[in-house]
Amino acid sequence: KKTGEFFRGTPYVAFTLEGNESERLVVNLTGLDCLTFVETTLALTNCVKENDLSLQSYERELCRIRYRHGVMDGYASRLHYLSDWIRDIRYKGIARDITREINGCEKVKMTVDYMSNHPDRYTQLKKGGIDLERIKAIEQDLTNAEHWYIPKSKINSETYKKLKSGDIICWVTDAKGLDYGHVGLAYKDDNGTVHFMHASLSIGKVLIDTRPLGDYAKNKEHFTGMTVVRAFGE
């Protein structure tokens, strides 16, 4: 919560990880999109827990969070899809999916194939080759996997009781080919109401939405519900 608050007002900047000839670890604290905001906050929080705030420690932790099995091995090793990211950080012991512990959760079917169907939108996929084939295999695996969410109609005061500040809120989308449309952090106020802290594309910066979490979701046409992930030790 406190680490996330540090970035309030930081400009929203999209595609900071894209456009490089070869995959490299991008460190950018001055411009964040929704996922890099969460990754940055999580990496810094883990560094604080380890009492090591060196640049080397931060880069090591960021790489561990951002890449499959914590190893950077080309473009396809980056966890592009949030469902892939959630699964991998669970395997690495960084965080766990707590959605099924919250009232109202249901299974949700995801058909994941956006990147392979739009390779022209990704610098590293335009030329085809091994990266595109690896992405296709990952997409098929994610499509076949089991996913859980809490429909947005069921997000209420009882939901808030199960959430903690700093929980990672992942918004499931019905957009064709995608799994999730947005991600941010839960921010619980002194009254126990949960708000959404995130890097907002429409407003252009990191902020804490003033509305309760459920009301925030009501106005998002393509959001169908949320998956909740909690860092271990929280």
C-alpha positions in Angstrom: 0.0 0.0 0.0 2.7 2.5 1.0 4.9 1.6 -1.9 2.1 2.0 -4.3 1.2 5.4 -2.8 4.7 6.6 -3.5 3.9 6.5 -7.3 0.7 8.5 -7.1 0.9 11.1 -9.8 3.4 9.2 -11.9 2.5 9.6 -15.6 0.9 6.8 -17.4 3.2 5.7 -20.3 2.3 2.7 -22.5 4.5 0.3 -24.3 7.7 1.1 -22.3 8.7 -2.6 -22.6 8.3 -2.8 -26.4 10.3 -1.7 -29.4 13.7 -3.1 -28.5 15.6 -5.2 -31.1 16.2 -7.9 -28.5 14.6 -8.5 -25.1 16.2 -6.6 -22.2 15.1 -5.7 -18.7 13.5 -2.3 -18.8 13.7 -0.2 -15.6 11.5 2.8 -15.7 10.2 4.5 -12.5 9.1 7.8 -14.2 6.4 6.4 -16.6 4.2 3.3 -15.8 1.4 1.4 -17.4 -1.0 -0.7 -15.3 1.1 -3.9 -15.1 4.5 -2.1 -14.8 3.0 -0.2 -11.9 2.1 -3.4 -10.1 5.4 -5.1 -11.0 7.4 -2.1 -9.8 5.5 -1.8 -6.6 5.8 -5.6 -5.9 9.5 -5.6 -6.7 10.3 -2.7 -4.4 8.2 -4.1 -1.6 10.1 -7.4 -1.8 13.4 -5.5 -1.7 12.3 -3.7 1.4 11.4 -7.0 3.0 14.9 -8.3 2.2 16.5 -5.1 3.5 18.3 -4.6 0.2 17.5 -1.5 -1.8 20.4 -1.7 -4.2 19.8 -1.3 -7.9 21.1 -4.9 -8.4 18.6 -6.2 -5.9 15.7 -4.3 -7.6 16.7 -5.5 -11.1 17.0 -9.1 -9.9 13.5 -9.0 -8.3 11.9 -7.2 -11.2 13.3 -9.9 -13.6 12.0 -12.6 -11.3 8.5 -11.1 -11.4 8.4 -10.2 -15.1 9.8 -13.3 -16.8 8.7 -16.9 -16.8 10.5 -18.8 -14.1 12.4 -15.6 -13.4 14.6 -16.1 -16.4 14.8 -13.6 -19.3 15.1 -15.8 -22.5 13.8 -13.8 -25.4 10.6 -12.0 -26.1 8.3 -15.0 -25.4 9.8 -15.5 -21.9 8.1 -12.2 -20.8 4.8 -12.8 -19.1 2.7 -10.9 -21.6 -0.7 -12.3 -20.5 -1.9 -11.6 -17.0 -3.3 -15.1 -16.6 0.2 -16.4 -17.4 1.7 -13.8 -15.0 -0.6 -14.9 -12.2 0.2 -18.5 -12.6 3.9 -18.0 -12.8 4.3 -15.8 -9.7 2.3 -18.5 -7.8 4.8 -21.1 -9.0 7.7 -18.9 -7.9 6.3 -18.4 -4.4 5.8 -14.6 -4.9 2.0 -14.5 -4.6 -1.1 -16.7 -4.6 -4.5 -16.5 -6.3 -7.0 -16.1 -3.4 -10.1 -15.7 -5.6 -11.6 -19.0 -4.5 -11.5 -17.9 -0.9 -13.9 -15.0 -1.6 -17.7 -15.3 -1.7 -19.3 -15.4 -5.1 -16.4 -16.7 -7.1 -17.1 -18.7 -10.2 -15.2 -20.4 -13.0 -14.6 -18.3 -16.1 -13.7 -19.5 -19.6 -10.9 -17.6 -21.3 -10.0 -17.9 -25.0 -6.5 -16.4 -25.2 -5.1 -15.7 -28.7 -4.9 -12.0 -29.2 -1.1 -11.7 -29.8 -0.9 -14.6 -32.3 -3.9 -13.2 -34.2 -2.4 -9.7 -34.3 1.4 -10.2 -34.7 1.7 -7.0 -36.7 1.1 -5.0 -33.5 4.2 -6.5 -31.8 7.7 -5.6 -33.0 9.1 -9.0 -32.1 6.2 -11.0 -33.7 6.0 -9.3 -37.1 8.7 -11.5 -38.5 7.1 -14.7 -37.2 9.6 -17.4 -36.2 10.2 -19.0 -32.9 8.8 -16.3 -30.7 5.5 -16.4 -32.5 5.4 -20.2 -32.2 6.2 -20.0 -28.5 3.4 -17.4 -28.0 0.9 -19.6 -29.7 1.8 -22.6 -27.5 1.5 -20.4 -24.4 -1.9 -19.1 -25.5 -3.2 -22.6 -26.1 -2.1 -23.6 -22.6 -3.8 -20.6 -21.0 -7.0 -21.3 -23.0 -7.0 -24.8 -21.6 -6.3 -23.8 -18.0 -8.8 -23.4 -15.3 -9.6 -19.7 -14.3 -11.7 -18.2 -11.5 -13.2 -14.8 -11.0 -15.7 -12.8 -8.9 -18.4 -11.4 -11.2 -18.6 -7.6 -10.8 -22.2 -7.9 -9.7 -21.1 -9.8 -6.7 -18.4 -7.3 -5.5 -19.8 -5.8 -2.3 -19.1 -5.0 1.3 -18.7 -8.7 2.1 -16.0 -8.9 -0.6 -14.2 -5.9 1.0 -13.9 -7.8 4.3 -11.8 -10.5 2.6 -9.5 -8.0 0.8 -6.3 -6.3 2.1 -4.5 -3.2 1.0 -2.0 -4.3 -1.6 -3.9 -7.2 -3.0 -3.5 -7.3 -6.7 -6.9 -6.8 -8.5 -7.0 -8.2 -12.1 -10.0 -7.3 -14.2 -11.3 -10.0 -16.5 -12.4 -8.7 -19.9 -14.8 -10.0 -22.5 -12.6 -8.4 -25.3 -11.9 -11.0 -28.0 -8.7 -12.9 -27.5 -7.8 -11.4 -24.2 -7.9 -12.7 -20.6 -7.7 -9.5 -18.5 -8.1 -5.8 -19.4 -6.5 -4.0 -16.5 -4.7 -4.5 -13.2 -4.0 -2.5 -10.1 -4.0 -2.7 -6.3 -6.6 -2.8 -3.6 -6.6 0.2 -1.3 -8.6 -0.2 1.9 -9.6 3.0 3.7 -10.1 3.5 7.4 -13.8 2.6 7.0 -13.0 -0.7 5.5 -14.1 0.3 2.0 -11.8 -0.9 -0.8 -10.8 1.4 -3.6 -8.7 0.8 -6.7 -5.1 2.2 -7.0 -3.8 1.9 -10.5 -2.1 3.5 -13.5 -5.0 5.0 -15.4 -4.9 5.4 -19.1 -7.9 7.7 -19.3 -6.6 10.1 -16.6 -3.0 9.7 -17.5 -1.4 8.9 -14.1 -1.3 6.7 -11.1 -4.1 7.4 -8.7 -6.5 6.0 -6.1 -10.0 6.0 -7.5 -12.5 7.7 -5.1 -15.3 5.2 -5.8 -15.6 1.8 -4.0 -14.1 -1.0 -6.0 -17.5 -2.4 -7.1 -18.7 1.1 -8.3 -15.5 1.5 -10.3 -16.2 -1.8 -12.1 -19.8 -0.9 -12.9 -18.8 1.8 -15.3 -16.3 -0.5 -17.2 -18.3 -2.1 -20.0 -15.9 -4.8 -20.9 -14.9 -5.8 -17.4 -16.8 -8.9 -16.3 -15.3 -9.4 -12.9 -12.0 -9.7 -11.0 -9.3 -12.2 -9.9 -7.5 -11.4 -6.7 -3.8 -12.2 -6.0 -2.1 -11.7 -2.7 1.6 -11.6 -2.1 2.9 -14.3 0.3 3.5 -13.0 3.8 0.7 -10.4 3.5 
